[in-house]
């Protein structure tokens, strides 16, 4: 005799559930195999990677240079659903916490920031000068963005997850409200509180990913939240990359400042000295429209 309609529906429902489970499992296996790396062994000075051919032979691959880090793309997560878009690894832009700006804290990133800003902003030519600039910036970051500074200030960090407990710092930018002129100078006729952008730095291996642009936009959002309609900055005249980025984002040159001191070698006795350098003063007028937070994925 024929089966009842309820039994047929129940049977088809179980078949559909089995097919869905099999589809999800196959998608998971495919994504896992796609992310897995081939086993590699070290033979002499050449790194040779095992091929997936039936013969199981080897193919030579050039050894990576150790003096410079390889440029990385965005880390992506594969999805078990073929129709679901694949999103890049999360890069968060958030204000530095109190613990991250404390020297003795386990979560402190002061050493990382000192190394990052020294390399990105000043590009010292010697290890000795780099060490001196790092010590100088270490103290300056604490004084500028630590709890002892009563001015409105914030230090934004671009971070992404890492293998250890602490996230890796890709870049940073500082923002502080100071009584300065439109050119960022402490003396002049039009002095009033203005937000000053500084300490913009991005790790060399992470440049080209839009980190610097996102940090600047986050500062502009913060400036509007504070109630200001402009943002100013100063950049070295020979820093063509940074100047080009600022101009693309709507910043215009409003003057020059030749009173800013640039670090240099301190002579045969070591230490660090300063020389005057010419900096461009740039400004951007912000609209008073509503503030929209940028997505944390880019």
LOVEXNU-823138 format. One record per residue: x, y, z of N, C-alpha, C, O, CB in turn. Coordinates in pm, whole numbers, plus 50000, padded with zeros to 5 digits. Glycine has a CB too. Layout:
# LOVEXNU-823138
XYZXYZXYZXYZXYZ/...
This chain:
# LOVEXNU-823138
500824988250000500005000050000500865012450000502055011750032499075000050119/500295023649965501005036549961501235041650102500435039250193500225046949879/502365048750118502685054750248501815067050269501435073750173504175058550257/501495069950394500745082250422501525094550383502755094350373500385082950571/500795105350360501445117950320502395122950428503445128350396500395128750289/502055121250554502915125950663504245118650665505285124650693502225124150797/504215105350635505465097550634506355101950518507575102850533505165082450624/505725104750401506515109450287507185122850317508355124650285505635110650163/506475132050377507055145250411508195143550510509225150250500505965154550470/507985134550606509025132450706510285126550642511395130550675508525123150818/510095117150549511225110750484511985120850396513215121350399510755098850400/511245128750318511905138850235512615149350319513665154350280510895145650143/512045152650434512705162450521514035157350573515005164850582511805165950638/514085144350608515345138850655516375138350543517565140850567515125124950712/515945135250421516885135250308517445149250285518645150950260516185130050181/516585159150292517035172950273518025177150380518995184050351515835182450273/517795172950504518725176250612520075169650590521115175750614518155171950748/520065156750543521325149850516522095156750403523305158250412521065135050479/521385161050298522055167950187522655181150232523755184750189521055170350073/521955188550318522495201250367523735199050451524715206350437521435208650448/523715188850538524895185950621526075181950533527205186150558524585174750722/525815173850430526905169850340527465181750266528675182450245526415159350241/526615191150225527075203150154527935211850243528985216750200525895211150102/527505213850367528295221950460529635215450490530655222250496527535224150590/529635202150509530875195250538531855195950422533045198150443530595180750573/531365194250300532245195050183532795209050166533965210750131531495190850057/531955219350192532465233150184533535235850287534515242550257531325242950202/533355230650407534365232550512535675225750475536745231450494533855227050646/535605213450420536815206350381537535213550268538765214350267536475192150338/536775218750172537395225850061538115238350110539245241050069536345229649955/537455246150198538085258450250539305255150333540285262550329537085266550333/539265244150411540415240350493541595236350406542735240350433540045228950587/541345228550301542415224750210542965236650135544165237050105541925214350112/542115246550104542585258450031543495266850117544425273150067541395266949984/543235267150250544065275150339545345268150380546285274750423543295279050460/545395255050370546565247750416547745250550325547575252450205546285232550423/548955250650384550175253350310550895240250283550835231250366551075263150387/551575238850170552335226550143553495225250239554085235150283552835226449999/553815212950272554915210550365556215214550298556395212350179554975195750409/557115220450376558385225150321559525220050406559365218250527558415240450311/560655217650344561865213450413562985222450370562885228850265562195198550385/564055223150449565195231750420566325223050370566815214350442565625239750546/566755225250247567845217750187568905227550145568715235050048567365209050068/570045227750216571115236850183570685251250202570135254750307571595234650042/570915259650101570525273650107569245276350032568745287550034571625282350052/568705266249965567465268049891566335261549967566465250250014567565262249749/565205268549979564015262750038563255255649928562895261849827563125273650107/563005242749944562355234849842561015230149895560915225350007563215222849799/560005231649813558645228549852558185215749784558365214149663557695240149819/557595206749862557145194049807555975196349712554995203149746556745184249920/556085190749595555025192149495553945181849523554175171649588555595190449352/552765184749472551645175649490551515165749376550465159649359550365183449503/552585164049296552545154849184552685140549233553185138249343553645158149082/552255130949152552375116949194553815112849219554065103849299551765107949092/554785119349149556175115549168556725120249302557715114849350557015121049056/556075130449364556545135449492557895142049484558675141349579556605124349590/558185148649371559485155149356559545168249430558675171149513559785157349210/560555176249402560755189049467560945199649360561425197049250561965188549563/560545211749398560775223049310561455233949392560985237049502559435228249245/562535239849344563225250249422562435263149423561735266349327564625252849366/562555270549533561925283649545562935293149604563695289349693560635283049631/562945305549556563915315249605563725318049753562595318949800563825328249527/564805319249823564755321949966564355336549988564815345449917566105318950033/563495338950086563055352550117564185360350180564985354750255561845352350209/564245373150150565225381750213564855384150358563685385650393565335395050138/565895384450442565645386450585565795400850628565395404450738566585377850666/566375409250541566575423150583565295431250573565135440950647567655429550499/564395427650484563135434850472561995424950481562075413850428563065442950341/560925428950547559775420150562558985419750432558835430050367558875424750678/558485408150393557685407550269556395415150284555795415450391557395393050231/555965421250175554725428750178553535419250181553455409950101554635438150056/552625421550274551505412550293550235418750238550035430950242551335409150441/549405410150187548075414550150547145412850268547595409750379547555406650028/545885414950246544915413250352544705398450379544565390450286543585420150316/544675394750506544395380950544542895378550531542095386050586544875378050689/542525368250461541115365450434540685352550502541495343350520540865364650284/539435351950537538835339950592537915333950486537075340850429538055343050723/538095321150461537225314450365535905310950432535865308550553537885301750309/534855310750355533535307750407533095293950360533385289950247532525318450363/532395286850446531885273750406530675275150315530265265450251531515265450529/530095287050308528955289450220529455295850092530035306750097527895298350290/529245289649977529745295349851529135308849820529775317149755529475285849737/527915311349865527245323949832527575335049932527185346549911525735321849827/528275331750040528605341850140529885348950100530865342250068528735335450280/529925362450101531145369550062532285366750159532065364350278530885384550054/533495367150106534685364950187535195378450235535505387150154535785357350108/535295380450366535705393150423537175392450462537665381850500534835396750543/537895403750454539295403850497539405403250648538425405050720540005416250444/540625400550695540875400550838540585414150898540815424450835542305396550867/540085414151020539645426651081540845435251122541755430551190538765423751202/540815447851081541765457951126540965468551199540165475551138542575464151006/541155469651327540375478951409541165491851431542365491551458540005472451543/540465502851421541035515951453540315520951577539145524751572540895526151333/541025521051688540445524551816541415533351895542615532751871540065511951897/540905541351988541805549152074542665540052161542205529552207541005558852162/543905544152182544775536652271544215537052413543775547552460546225542352268/544235525852480543725525152616544755530352715545925532352682543325510752651/544305532452837545205537352942546335527252968547475531152991544425540053071/545995514352965547005504152989548045503652876549215500852901546345490353006/547615506452753548555506152641549555517552645550615516652584547795506552510/549235528252716550125539852725550845540652859551425550952892549345552552701/550815529952936551545529353062552825521253042552775510152989550675523053174/553965526653083555235519753057555345505853120555905496853058556375528153107/554825504053239555005491453311553845481753292553825471153355555185494153456/552905485053207551755476453186552115464853093552925466353002550575484353130/551495453353118551715441853029551135444252890551555437752794551105429253089/550185453352879549565456552750550185468752683549665473452582548095458852769/551275473952738551885486052685552375484052541552965473852507553045490552774/552115494252458552575494152318553535505752293553785509352178551385494952221/554075511552398554935523252384556205519952305556635527852222555305528752521/556795508352332557985504552257557655502752109558415507252023558585491452314/556535496252081556135494351941555895507851872556295509751757554875485651932/555245517151942554965530151882556235538151860556375544951758553995537951970/557175537351954558435544651938559205539651816559745547551739559295543352064/559255526451799559955520751683559215524151554559845527751454560085505451698/557905523151556557105525751436557235540251391557505542751273555635522451461/557045549751482557105563851444558515568151405558685576551317556605572551559/559525562451470560905565851433561195561751290561765569551214561895559051529/560815549751253561105544851119560265551851013560765555050905560855529851112/558975554351043558075559850942558245574850923558105579850811556645556750979/558525582151029558555596751021559955602050994560135610750908558015602851149/560955596851066562295602751058563265594750973564215600450919562865604151197/563065581750957563925573250876565415575550906566155580050818563655575750727/565855572551027567265574851063568205566050983567855554950943567485572251211/569405571250959570365564150876571305555150956572055547450896571175573950797/571275555951086572155547651167571375541651283570345546951324573355555851220/571875530651335571225524051448571305532651573570375533051653571855510351474/572415539451589572575547951708571575559351709570965562151812573995553451715/571395565951594570435576851586569005571551604568185578051668570565584351452/568725559951548567395554051563567075551451710565965553851755567275541151483/568065546451784567855543751926567605556552005566765556852095569055536351984/568325567051971568135579952040566765585852010566095590952100569245589851998/566325585051883565015590351847563915582251914562905587851957564825590351694/564075569151922563085560751988562905564652135561775565452184563475546051978/564015567052205563925571252345563215584752357562425586952449565325572052408/563505593652264562895606952265561385606152240560605612552310563555615952161/560985598452140559565597252107558815589352212557625591852235559395590651970/559465579852276558835572252384558315581652493557175580552537559835561952445/559165590952535558775600552639557755610652585556835614652656560015608052693/557915614752459557005624752403555595619352388554635626552412557525629552267/555455606652349554125600652336553445599852471552235602252481554225586652273/554195596452576553615595952710553135609752753552025611152804554625590352811/553985619852733553625633352776552465639052694551645646652746554825642552765/552385635452567551385641352479550025634552493548995641352489551835640552335/550005621452510548735614152510548475606252638547515598652646548705604752393/549335608152736549125601552864548115608852950547595619352911550435600352938/547825603353068546805609453155547225622853213546375630253263546485600053268/548515626353208548975638953266548645651053179548705662353227550465638453291/548295648853052547985659852961546505663552975545625655252954548325656052813/546255675953012544875680453035544175684852907542965686652908544865691953133/544905686452797544275690652671543435679152613543635667452644545345695152569/542485683052527541755672852452542735665752360543375672052277540575679052371/542855652752375543795645252294543345630852282542585625852365545205646052353/543825624252178543545610152157544625604652066545125611651977542115607952096/544995592152088545945585152003545235572851947544895563652021547255581152083/545015572751816544345561651751545375551351706546455554751656543515566551631/545015538651724545865527551683545125519051581543955515951598546295519051805/545825515251474545305505351380545905491851419547115489951414545665509151230/545035482651459545495469851513544775458351444543635459751398545265469251666/545445447051439544835434851388545245423251478546295423851542545245432251241/544445412651483544775401351571546105394951531546485394751415543645390851567/546795389651632548065382751610548035369351682547045365751744549255391351659/549135362151672549205348851732549235349251884548745340151950550415341651681/549815360051941549855361052087548635368652137547725371652060551155367952133/548625371652266547465378152327547325392652283546205397752275547565377452478/548435399352255548385413452219548165415152069548795408051991549655420552262/547295424352027547135426951883548375433851827549115440551899545885435551858/548585432251698549725438551632549345452551586548275454551527550215430051513/550225462251613549975476151576550505478551435551695477251409550655485951677/549585482051344549945484851206550275499551185551135502951102548815480651114/549615508351258549805522551240549225530351355548555524851442549185527151110/549505543351357549005551951463548885566151411549485569751309549925551351588/548125574251483548005588451454547515595251581546685589751654547035591251333/548035607151607547665614651726546865627051691546965632451581548895618551804/546065631351786545225643151769545165650451902544855644552006543785639351720/545475663451898545465671552021544985685551989545345691251885546875671952086/544175691252077543675704952061544635714352132544845713252253542225706452117/545225723652055546215732852109545865747152067545265749151961547635729052062/546235757152148546055771152107547155775352009548245779352050546075780552231/546865774451880547845777351776547195785551665545975787551664548445764151718/548035790251574547535797551457547025787551354547065775451374548635806551397/546545793051243546035784351137547165776151075546905766051010545345792651030/548415780451096549565773151045550155763651150551155757051124550625782850999/549535762951266550025754151370551125760051456551775752651530550505741751309/551345773151449552395779551527551855784351660550695788551668553015791251448/552665783951766552175788151899552075803251916551495807852014553075782752005/552625811051823552565825651832552015831251702552345826551593553965831551863/551155841451714550565847651597549325855551634548965856751751550235837151493/548675860951532547505869551554546195861751565545265866251631547405879651442/546115850351501544835843051497544875830451583544375820051543544495839351353/545475831451700545575819651787544205816451847543505825151898546605822051900/543865803851839542665798551904542805783351912543665777751844541365802551825/542015776551993542135761852002541835755251869540775757251810541185756352111/542785747251822542635740251695543135725851710544125723451778543405747551581/542445716251648542925702351650544135700651559544095704251441541805692551608/545215695251615546465693151542546685678151524546745670651621547655699651617/546815673951398547085659951366548595657851357549295665651293546385655851233/549085647351421550515644451417550745629551446549815622151476551285653251519/552005625451436552415611651463551735601551370551505590151410552125608151607/551415605651248550855596051154551975586851105552965591451047550155603251033/551815573951130552845564251091552165550951060551225546951129553915562451204/552655544250956552155531150916553355522050894554355526050835551275532050786/553245509850944554315500050925554595498150777553675497750695553945486550991/555875497050744556275496450604555645484750530555255486150414557785495550593/555525473150596554985461550528553455462150513552875453750444555365448950602/552815471950576551365473250568550925485350487549735488450484550775473950706/551835492150424551465503550342550815498950212551115488250160552695512250312/549915507250162549165503550044547875496350074547165492249981549995495149957/547535494750201546305487850240545215497650283544125493450321546585478050354/545495510550276544515520550316544525523650464543585529850514543175516150276/545555519350537545605521550682545755536350713545025541750797546765513650745/546685543050646546895557350672545665565650642545315574550720548055562350590/545015562950531543805570350495542715568250599542015577750636543305565950356/542555556050647541525553250747541845560050880540935564650949541385538250767/543105560750916543495567651039543165582551030542655588451126545005565651068/543445588650916543155602950899541655605450905541205614850970543725608050764/540875597050839539425598850841538865597050983537915603851021538745588850745/539455587951058538995586351197539275598851278538475602651363539675574151263/540405605351254540705617951322539705628751282539265636451367542135622551289/539335629351156538375639351112537015637151179536345646751215538225639150960/536615624651195535365621751266535445626451411534495632251465535065606751262/536595623951474536755627951613536725643051629536165648251726538045622451670/537315650151534537325664851539535895670251533535565679551606538175670651423/535065664551447533665669051438532895665451565532005672851606532985662951315/533215654151625532565650551751532945660251862532135663051951532935636451791/534165665551857534585675551956533965689251929534015697952016536095676651956/533395691351813532745703951783533575713651703533255725551699532345710451908/534645709051638535485717851557535195715451408534745704751369536995715551588/535475725651327535195724851184536455725451099536375727850979534265735851143/537615723351160538865723451085539865714151153539725710651270539425737751075/540875710351077541965702151129543245706651059543245708950938541695686751106/544315707751134545575712551078546665702251105546525693551191545965726451138/547745703451031548895694551048550125701150990550045711050917548645680750982/551285695551024552555700050971553325687850923553385677750993553375707951078/553905688750804554595677550744555885682650680555925693550624553695670350639/556935674550689558225678350632558095680650482557395673350412559295667550661/558775690950434558645694750294559145683850199558665682950086559405707650269/560085675550244560625665050156559865651850168560245642050104562085662750189/558785651450246557985639250261556885639350154555725642350182557375638250405/557285636150033556355637249920555205627249929554095630249885557115635049790/555445615449985554385605449995553265610450085552085609550050554955592150047/553635615550203552625620550296551905632750240550695634050255553265623950431/552655641650177552035653650120551015649850013549935655650007553105663050061/551365640249929550425635749826549165629749885548075631949834551095625649735/549315621949994548145616150059547255627050117546035626550101548575606350169/547845636750183547045647550242546305655450135545135658950153547935656950324/546975658250026546315665949919545145658149858544115663949826547325669649810/545315645049843544215636949791543005637149883541865635649838544675622649770/543245639050012542165638850109541615652850137540805654550228542645632550238/542045662750059541445675950068542205686150150541675696950177540115674750124/543425683050191544225692550268544975701950173545465697750068545215685150361/545045714550212545735724550130546835731050211546755732150334544735735250079/547865735350141549005742050206548625756350239548175763750152550275741750115/548795760150365548465773750409549695781650453549565793350489547455773250522/550865775550452552065782650492553225773150513553125761150489551815790550618/554335778750560555545771150591556025774750731555735785650782556655773750486/556765765650792557305767750925558735762650927558975750650909556445760751035/559685771650948561105767850951561685767951092562895768251110561905777250864/560805767551191561265767451330561215753551394561605751851509560425777051413/560735743551320560625729951374561995723351371562745724751274559585721551295/562315716251477563615709851491563545695251446562615687951480564105710751637/564565691351369564665677751317565855670751384566935676651389564825677751162/565715658551436566825651851503567925647851406567675644851290566325639451576/569145647951456570305643751377571335637751471571165637751593570905655751297/572425632451412573495626351491574115636651586574255648451553574575620451398/574475631751705575025640751807576515642151806577075648051899574615636151938/577215637051705578655638551698579375626151749578755615751769579095650551776/580675627351770581495615851809581195611251950581485599751985582965619151796/580615619752031580315616152169578915609852183578465607152294580415628452258/578265607552073576955601352078575855611252109576045623352098576945590252179/574705606052150573575614552179572865618952052573055613351945574025626652259/572045629152067571235633951955571205649051957571105655252063569795628151961/571285654851841571225669351826570045672651735569395663751682572555675051768/569765685751719568625689951638569055700551538569925708751566567485695251727/568425700151423568605710251319567245715751279566235708751287569355704351195/567225728151237565975733951188565625727951052566495725550968566095749451177/564345725451032563865719850906562615727450863561915733350945563565704550920/562345727350734561185734250679560025724250670560145713550612561515740350538/558905728150729557705719950727556575727650658556465739850671557285715950872/555745720450585554555726250525553415725850626553215715950696554155718750395/552675736750634551495737550721550265735350633550035742850537551425751450797/549485725250666548325721650584547065721950670547115720150792548515707550520/545945724250604544675725850674543545720250588543605720250466544405740750708/542515715350657541305710750589540105715550666540015713750788541295695250575/539165721550595537915725950658536895714650648536655709250540537365738950590/536315711250760535385700050768533955705250765533655715650822535635691750894/533095697850699531695701650696531045698250830531565690250907530955694650580/529925704350855529225702450981528145691850973527255691351057528625715451027/528215683250870527205672850853527335662050958528245662451041527305666750715/526425652450955526465641651054527705633051036528215631350925525215633151043/528175627751146529365619451146528995604851130528185599551206530175621551274/529595598351030529375584051009530675576851037531715580350981528855580950864/530625566851122531805559051154532185550251036531325544050974531575550651280/533475549651007533945541150900533835526550942533975523451061535385544550862/533595517550848533605503350885534995499150928535995504950885533115494650768/535065488951012536345484251063537005474150971538015468151007536165478351198/536435472150854537015463250756537435471550636536655479750587536025452150715/538645469650589539085476550468540195468550402540705472550298539565490750500/
